Amino acid sequence: MYFSNILFAAIPVFLTVGIGYCTRIFSVVDDESEKSIMRLIVNVLYPCFILSQVPGNAALQQIDVVVAAIAAGFFLTVVGLILAKSIGHSMKIDPEGVNTFCVSTAIQNYGFIPIPLIYALFQDGATETLGVLFVHNLGLELAMWTIAIVLLSGTMQNAWRRLINGPTIAIVVGLLLNFSGLYKLIPDFAIKTIADLGLCSIPMGLILAGATLAGVVQREKWKLNPKVIVGSLSVRFLIMPAIILVVAGLMTFSPELRNVLIVEAAMPAAIFPIVLAKHFGGKPAIAVEVCVATTLASIVMMPLILGLAMQWFEITLGQAS
């Protein structure tokens, strides 16, 4: 019951990503337009979506929830990096590519795939849960732009500056507005405009994810290495889900953070580490292998993990608690 319902909830997400993939294959989107779409989403649409979800969010008016969300995002990513590195060495993955395997396996898709799933799974508490997701992602990005970059390049020089971006600024501004109560002074027409722009980020982001994946698959010389596939699937869909769900069980003070962790536990590897590998001295081909293998497997594994987790925590579909 849970599996089929969650699978049907996830199908529109996969279809939209697939449409994005096709836009690149059939040259509707090329390199230049992909960059333009990325800038539009990162600098305008996604920050607007964050600002439509964080200010006035009751779940984020408790400082302990904010701190716990950031800490969970950071430390679970660090744990993932350590485990992936250990698995990579134990499976004798190419020493020159083991750090790329580590980063690409440890960092799950934390943006545009979780968002529509949260809407589908936790309808009556989606807004509160999404706000907590964005704060959780702040911790994840902190780990990504520090520890993960050091693993790839051996240095953190200039990498931390990437933390200062549209979404991060929007999260900080949103939290300040939330805690101060100043969000109440924002006029309704501005709130409506921000909300409308923010909603555009979800389908646009999924289409961009598909187009980006198609682009790197076409450009990079990659092959399916059994060691990389088995290692990444083991970390992403066996070991890390177990750890994340144990942590989720400890979040009794915040059903929203628990729900964020449930969704994150089921995510495939992110696409962005492919870009990181290209720009910070990694092996992009390995990152592509990890992304492709886990994304394909997630068609089955994502609803399976989500279904088991929701049964374990006795969460009814459509309800946040």
C-alpha positions as CSV (number, residue, x, y, z in Angstrom):
1,M,0.0,0.0,0.0
2,Y,2.7,2.5,1.1
3,F,5.0,1.4,-1.7
4,S,2.5,1.9,-4.5
5,N,1.1,5.2,-3.2
6,I,4.6,6.6,-2.8
7,L,5.7,5.3,-6.2
8,F,2.7,7.1,-7.8
9,A,3.6,10.2,-5.9
10,A,7.2,10.0,-7.2
11,I,6.3,9.2,-10.8
12,P,5.7,12.9,-11.7
13,V,9.1,13.8,-10.3
14,F,10.8,11.2,-12.5
15,L,8.8,12.1,-15.5
16,T,9.7,15.8,-15.2
17,V,13.4,14.9,-14.8
18,G,13.0,12.6,-17.9
19,I,11.5,15.5,-19.9
20,G,14.5,17.6,-18.9
21,Y,16.8,14.8,-20.0
22,C,15.0,14.8,-23.4
23,T,15.3,18.6,-23.8
24,R,19.1,18.2,-23.8
25,I,19.1,15.1,-26.0
26,F,17.0,16.9,-28.6
27,S,18.9,20.2,-28.3
28,V,16.0,22.2,-26.9
29,V,18.5,23.0,-24.1
30,D,22.2,23.5,-24.9
31,D,25.2,24.5,-22.8
32,E,24.5,28.2,-22.9
33,S,20.8,28.0,-22.2
34,E,21.5,25.5,-19.4
35,K,23.8,28.0,-17.7
36,S,21.2,30.8,-18.1
37,I,18.5,28.6,-16.6
38,M,20.8,27.7,-13.7
39,R,21.5,31.3,-13.0
40,L,17.8,32.1,-13.1
41,I,16.9,29.3,-10.7
42,V,19.8,29.8,-8.2
43,N,19.7,33.6,-8.1
44,V,15.9,34.3,-8.4
45,L,13.4,31.5,-8.4
46,Y,14.9,29.2,-5.6
47,P,15.6,32.1,-3.2
48,C,12.0,33.3,-3.8
49,F,10.8,29.8,-3.0
50,I,12.8,29.7,0.2
51,L,11.5,33.2,1.2
52,S,8.0,31.9,0.7
53,Q,8.5,29.0,3.1
54,V,10.8,30.2,5.9
55,P,9.4,33.6,7.2
56,G,6.4,32.9,9.3
57,N,7.2,29.2,9.6
58,A,6.1,28.0,13.0
59,A,8.5,25.1,13.0
60,L,11.5,27.4,12.6
61,Q,10.5,29.7,15.5
62,Q,12.3,27.3,17.9
63,I,16.0,27.9,18.0
64,D,16.6,24.2,19.0
65,V,15.0,23.0,15.7
66,V,17.1,25.4,13.6
67,V,20.3,24.3,15.3
68,A,19.4,20.6,15.1
69,A,18.5,20.9,11.4
70,I,21.8,22.6,10.6
71,A,23.8,20.1,12.7
72,A,22.0,17.1,11.1
73,G,22.7,18.4,7.6
74,F,26.4,18.9,8.4
75,F,27.2,15.8,10.6
76,L,25.2,13.3,8.5
77,T,27.1,14.5,5.4
78,V,30.4,14.1,7.2
79,V,29.4,10.6,8.3
80,G,28.5,9.8,4.7
81,L,31.9,11.0,3.5
82,I,33.7,8.9,6.1
83,L,31.7,5.8,5.3
84,A,32.0,6.2,1.5
85,K,35.7,6.7,1.8
86,S,36.0,3.5,3.8
87,I,33.8,1.6,1.4
88,G,35.8,2.9,-1.6
89,H,39.1,1.7,-0.1
90,S,37.7,-1.7,1.0
91,M,36.3,-2.3,-2.6
92,K,39.7,-1.3,-4.0
93,I,38.3,1.5,-6.2
94,D,41.0,3.3,-8.2
95,P,43.0,5.4,-5.7
96,E,43.0,8.4,-7.9
97,G,39.2,8.3,-8.1
98,V,38.3,7.2,-4.5
99,N,37.8,10.7,-3.3
100,T,35.4,11.5,-6.1
101,F,33.5,8.3,-5.3
102,C,33.4,9.4,-1.7
103,V,32.0,12.9,-2.4
104,S,29.6,11.8,-5.1
105,T,28.2,8.9,-3.0
106,A,27.9,10.8,0.3
107,I,26.0,13.8,-1.0
108,Q,22.5,13.0,-1.8
109,N,20.0,15.0,-3.9
110,Y,18.9,17.5,-1.3
111,G,17.0,20.0,-3.4
112,F,14.6,19.7,-6.2
113,I,13.6,16.0,-5.9
114,P,12.8,16.2,-2.1
115,I,10.6,19.3,-2.5
116,P,7.8,17.8,-4.6
117,L,8.0,14.6,-2.5
118,I,7.4,16.5,0.7
119,Y,4.4,18.2,-0.9
120,A,3.0,14.8,-1.9
121,L,3.8,12.9,1.4
122,F,3.2,15.5,4.1
123,Q,0.5,17.7,2.5
124,D,-0.9,19.2,5.7
125,G,2.5,20.1,7.0
126,A,4.4,20.7,3.8
127,T,5.2,24.4,4.4
128,E,6.7,23.8,7.8
129,T,8.6,20.7,6.6
130,L,10.0,22.6,3.5
131,G,11.3,25.4,5.7
132,V,13.2,22.9,7.9
133,L,14.5,21.2,4.7
134,F,16.1,24.5,3.6
135,V,17.8,25.0,7.0
136,H,19.0,21.4,7.0
137,N,20.5,22.0,3.6
138,L,22.5,24.9,5.0
139,G,24.4,22.4,7.1
140,L,24.8,20.0,4.2
141,E,26.3,22.8,2.0
142,L,28.6,23.8,4.8
143,A,30.1,20.3,4.8
144,M,30.1,20.1,1.0
145,W,32.0,23.4,0.5
146,T,34.6,22.6,3.2
147,I,35.3,18.9,3.9
148,A,34.1,17.6,0.5
149,I,36.2,20.2,-1.4
150,V,39.3,19.4,0.6
151,L,38.8,15.7,-0.3
152,L,38.6,16.6,-4.0
153,S,41.3,19.2,-4.3
154,G,43.4,19.0,-1.2
155,T,42.7,22.6,-0.4
156,M,39.8,24.8,0.7
157,Q,41.2,27.9,-0.9
158,N,38.3,30.1,-2.1
159,A,35.8,27.2,-1.8
160,W,34.1,28.6,1.3
161,R,33.1,31.7,-0.7
162,R,30.7,29.5,-2.7
163,L,28.6,29.3,0.5
164,I,27.7,32.9,-0.1
165,N,25.0,32.3,-2.8
166,G,21.4,33.2,-3.5
167,P,19.8,30.3,-1.5
168,T,22.1,30.7,1.5
169,I,21.4,34.4,1.7
170,A,17.7,33.7,1.4
171,I,17.8,31.2,4.2
172,V,19.6,33.6,6.5
173,V,17.3,36.5,5.6
174,G,14.3,34.2,6.0
175,L,15.4,33.1,9.5
176,L,16.0,36.7,10.6
177,L,12.6,37.8,9.4
178,N,11.1,34.8,11.1
179,F,12.7,35.3,14.5
180,S,12.2,39.1,14.5
181,G,8.6,39.0,13.3
182,L,9.4,41.5,10.6
183,Y,7.8,39.2,8.0
184,K,4.5,40.5,9.2
185,L,5.3,43.9,7.7
186,I,5.8,42.5,4.1
187,P,2.8,43.6,2.0
188,D,0.5,40.9,0.5
189,F,1.3,41.8,-3.1
190,A,5.1,41.2,-2.4
191,I,4.3,37.9,-0.7
192,K,2.1,36.8,-3.6
193,T,4.8,37.7,-6.1
194,I,7.6,35.9,-4.2
195,A,5.4,32.8,-3.8
196,D,4.5,32.7,-7.5
197,L,8.1,33.0,-8.6
198,G,9.1,30.4,-6.0
199,L,6.7,27.8,-7.3
200,C,8.3,28.1,-10.8
201,S,11.6,26.8,-9.2
202,I,10.3,23.2,-8.7
203,P,9.5,22.2,-12.3
204,M,12.3,24.3,-13.7
205,G,14.7,22.7,-11.2
206,L,13.6,19.2,-12.1
207,I,13.9,19.9,-15.8
208,L,17.4,21.4,-15.3
209,A,18.4,18.4,-13.3
210,G,17.5,16.1,-16.2
211,A,19.1,18.3,-18.8
212,T,22.3,18.6,-16.7
213,L,22.5,14.8,-16.3
214,A,22.0,14.3,-20.0
215,G,24.7,16.8,-20.7
216,V,27.3,15.2,-18.5
217,V,26.4,11.7,-19.7
218,Q,27.0,12.8,-23.3
219,R,30.3,14.7,-22.5
220,E,32.1,12.5,-20.1
221,K,33.8,9.2,-21.0
222,W,32.4,6.9,-18.4
223,K,31.6,3.2,-18.0
224,L,29.7,1.2,-15.5
225,N,32.2,-0.1,-13.0
226,P,30.7,-2.9,-10.8
227,K,32.8,-1.8,-7.8
228,V,31.6,1.8,-8.1
229,I,28.0,0.7,-8.6
230,V,27.9,-1.8,-5.8
231,G,29.7,0.6,-3.5
232,S,27.5,3.6,-4.2
233,L,24.3,1.6,-3.9
234,S,25.4,0.1,-0.6
235,V,26.1,3.4,0.9
236,R,23.3,5.4,-0.6
237,F,20.4,2.8,-0.1
238,L,21.6,0.6,2.7
239,I,24.0,2.0,5.2
240,M,23.2,5.7,5.1
241,P,19.4,5.2,5.2
242,A,19.8,3.1,8.3
243,I,21.9,5.8,10.0
244,I,19.7,8.7,8.9
245,L,16.5,7.0,10.1
246,V,18.1,6.2,13.5
247,V,18.8,10.0,13.8
248,A,15.3,10.8,12.6
249,G,13.9,8.7,15.4
250,L,15.7,10.9,17.9
251,M,14.0,14.1,16.6
252,T,11.0,13.7,18.8
253,F,10.9,17.4,19.4
254,S,10.4,18.2,15.7
255,P,8.2,16.1,13.5
256,E,9.2,18.3,10.6
257,L,12.9,17.6,11.0
258,R,12.1,13.9,11.4
259,N,10.2,14.0,8.1
260,V,13.0,15.8,6.3
261,L,15.4,13.1,7.4
262,I,13.1,10.4,6.2
263,V,12.9,11.9,2.8
264,E,16.7,12.5,2.6
265,A,17.4,8.9,3.6
266,A,15.7,7.7,0.4
267,M,17.5,10.1,-2.0
268,P,19.8,9.1,-4.8
269,A,23.2,10.7,-5.2
270,A,23.1,14.4,-6.3
271,I,24.1,15.6,-9.7
272,F,26.1,18.6,-8.4
273,P,29.2,16.5,-7.3
274,I,29.8,15.9,-11.0
275,V,30.3,19.7,-11.4
276,L,32.5,19.7,-8.3
277,A,34.7,16.9,-9.6
278,K,35.2,18.9,-12.9
279,H,36.2,22.1,-11.1
280,F,38.2,20.8,-8.1
281,G,40.4,18.1,-9.6
282,G,38.3,15.1,-9.2
283,K,37.3,12.3,-11.7
284,P,33.9,13.4,-13.3
285,A,33.4,10.0,-14.9
286,I,33.2,8.3,-11.5
287,A,30.7,10.9,-10.3
288,V,28.6,10.2,-13.4
289,E,28.6,6.5,-12.7
290,V,27.5,7.1,-9.1
291,C,24.7,9.5,-10.2
292,V,23.4,7.3,-13.0
293,A,23.4,4.1,-10.9
294,T,21.7,5.6,-7.9
295,T,19.2,7.6,-9.9
296,L,18.1,4.5,-11.8
297,A,18.0,2.4,-8.6
298,S,16.0,5.1,-6.8
299,I,12.9,4.4,-9.0
300,V,12.5,1.3,-6.9
301,M,14.5,2.0,-3.8
302,M,13.1,5.5,-3.0
303,P,9.5,4.5,-2.6
304,L,10.6,1.3,-0.8
305,I,12.7,3.2,1.8
306,L,10.1,5.9,2.2
307,G,7.3,3.3,2.6
308,L,9.2,1.3,5.2
309,A,10.2,4.5,7.1
310,M,6.7,5.9,7.2
311,Q,5.3,2.5,8.4
312,W,8.0,2.4,11.1
313,F,7.2,5.9,12.3
314,E,3.5,5.3,11.9
315,I,3.0,8.3,9.6
316,T,-0.1,8.5,7.5
317,L,0.4,9.6,3.9
318,G,-0.7,13.3,3.6
319,Q,-0.1,14.0,7.3
320,A,3.1,15.5,8.8
321,S,2.9,13.6,12.1
